[in-house]
Amino acid sequence: MSNGQKVCLVTGASSGIGYAIAKALSEDGYTVVATARREERLQQLAAPNVVVLTGNLVETAFQDSIEQLLYTKYGRCDYLFNCAGTIATGAIEEIDIEKVTDMIQLNITATFRLTYKLLKRFRQQGFGHVINMSSILGTKVRPTAGAYAATKYAMEAWSEALRMELAGSTVQVSCIEPGLVMTELHKDWEVHPKEAMGIHEPLHTDDIVAMVKFIMQQPAHVRIPRLMILPKDHNI
């Protein structure tokens, strides 16, 4: 099967890691369904093998429309890339709890709902691979970032349970755990994590794309449940 016949769904595709993955897959000949809330950013992915869907992933009707497009237009989905996510941090006295609850809705509730929806399809079609964009903070915590870390810990625990449930089948689940990556995620922070952590050369989205391709290129009998990638200055 050529890449052109394989269909990839990428959430959070308007910026950062999601955008880089969607663009790379498109350039490699995959059919890409790219979703996010920012229409003008998604349109930068425009190509004959890319379909963009603009909407809010926390809305069940939007998720239904994604599934309908995949299985009405293509009759399949080979890869789900869960890249949609946000971060809310802050000290106890300062943190915006509304932003925290919005983060939980997107990072956990919406991601879990969409994945279960597609895993049922993957079971029926007999193939499929879920690749979850986790974080180094899915394995450790830091002061003021506990709520964000909790969403990634949830993703890690859930992904491992799914892996166990799917063991022996042709459906796969993988987590990528990046350290600091230069994206828009921290654009509004007063002090960027690269300064706070002394990381002079953070990761780039191309580094994550390379790890995605590594996972996708493995033979059928190989599973990669977790893959951590850190910048060389990371020491905590």
N, C-alpha and C positions, 0 to 999 in steps of 0.2 A: 504494500500500500504506500502510495506516495504521500508526502507531507500535505499536498493539496487536498487530499481526501480526508485528512484528520482535522478534527474540529476542536478548537481550544476556546474555553470561556475564561476571560480574565476580568476580575472585578478590580475596582480601584485603578482603572487603566488611564486616568487623565493626567497622572503625574507620578514621579518617583519610580519605585520598583515596578509597579504595575504597568506604567507606560513603557518602561524599558523592556519588560518581558513581552508585552503585546507587539511592540515594534520589531523585536528580534524574531519572534515567531512568524510574523507577517513576512519579514524579509527572507525567512527560511522556507516559505511556501506553504505554511499551515493556513487553514481557514481560521480566522480569529473573530470571535464575538467579544467586543470590548465594552464594558459598562462602567459608568461613573455618573456623577451629577453635573459635571461641567461640559456642556455640549461643545463649546468652542475649543476646549482642550482635546476632547475626544476626536474632533474633526481633523486634528493634526496627524492622526493615524490613518487617514483616508487612503485606501488602496482597494484594488478590485477584490482582494481576498479578505477584506476587513468589513465587518458590520458593526456599527456603533449603536448602542442603546443607552439613552440618557434617562436616568431616574435615580431614586433613592432606594438603596438596597434594603433598608429597614421596612419598606412597604411590601406587604405580601403580594399585592396586585402586580407590582413591578417584577418580583421574583417569578410570578406565574407567567408573565409576558416573556421573560427570558427563557424559561423552560419551553414555552409554546414555540418560540422562534427556533430554538435549537432542534426540536423534534418534528416540527412541521416543515421547516425549510431544509434541514439537513438529515433528519432521521437518526441523529447520533450526537454524542459528545464524547471526545476522547480524553480531554484534560480539563480539569477545573483548577484554576489558579486563584486562591483566596488571598488577594492582595489588598482589598479594601480594609481600611482601618484608620484610626485616629489615636491621638495621645492626649491625655489630660493629667497634669501633675501639679503639685503644689503642697505647701505646708498646711497643717491642719487648719490654721486660722485664715488661710488665704484661698484654699482650693475652691473652685467653682463646681459644686456638687451636680449642677445641671449638666455641665460638660462631662463630668464623670459618668453620669447615667446615660448620656448620649453615646459615650465611648463604649459602654457595656452593651448597649443595644446594637451597635454596629459590629464591634470586634467579636462579640460572642453570639448574641441572639440571632442577628441577621445571617452571620456566617454559618452558624450551626443549621439554621433552617434551610438555607440554600443547599448546603452540602448534603443533608439528609434527602432532600428532594432529588438531587442528582444521583446520589448513591443508589437510590431505588432504581433509577434508570440504568445505572452502570450494572447493577445485578441482573437486570432483565436483558440487557444487550450483551452481557458476558465479557465486558472489558471496561476500562476507565482508570484514571489516575487522578487523585486529588493531591495537589501540592499547596500546602498551607504556609503562608509567610508568617512565621513566628518571630522570635527575637532572642537574643542572649538573655533578655529579661523574662524569658519563659523558663529560665533555669536558675535565676538568682533574683534578689530584690535589692532596691536602693531606697534610702530615705526620700520621701515625697513622691516616689514613683510606684508605690505599692499597688495602687488601683490598676495602673497600666500593666504592671507585671502580673497581676492577678488574671487579667484577660488573656495574657499569653500563657500563663500556667494552665489555665482552663483549656486553651487550644492544644497544649502539649498532652495533657491527660486524656482528653477526648480523642486526639489523633492516635495515641497509643492503644486505647481501647478499641478504636475502629480497626487498627492494624491487626490486633489479635482476633477480632471478629471475622476479618476478611482473610486471615491466614489460610493458605492453600488454594485461594481463588485467584482469578486473573484481575481482580480489582485491587488497586494499590493506594496507599496513603503515605505521604512524606511531609516532613516539616523542615523548612530551612530556617536556621537560627542566626541571623546576621548580628554582628556588632554594629558600631556606628557607621551608618551609610549617609553620604551627602545627598539629602532629598529636601523637600519642602516641609517635612514633618516638624522640624525645629525652627522654622523661619521666624516665628513670633517670640522666641525665647530671648530674654535679655542677655543671658550668657549662653552661648552655643556649647553643647556638650564636648566639642573637640577642645575648647579652651578649658572647660571644667575638668576634663579627664586627661588633659595633656596628650591628646591624640593628634599628632602633627599631620598624619596622612590617613584620613578616614577611608573607608571603602567607597567605591563608586557603584552605581547601578549595573555597570557592565560586569563587575565582579560577581554580582548576584545572578545575572543572566548566564554567566559561564557555569555556575553551580547548577542552575536549572537545566542547562543542556547536558551536563554530566549525568544528572539523575535520569533524564529522558533517554539517554543513550545506553543505559544498562540493559543487558540481556534479560529475557523474560523470567529467568529463575532468580534474579537478584532483586533484593529489596533494600531500600535506603530509608529507614524510618525517620532518621534525623541527620541533618548535616549542618554543623556549626561553621561559620566563617567570621574571622575577626581581623581587624587591622593589627599590624605588627606592634603598635604602641599600647595595645589594650593590656592592662595589667591588674584589673580589678574584677 
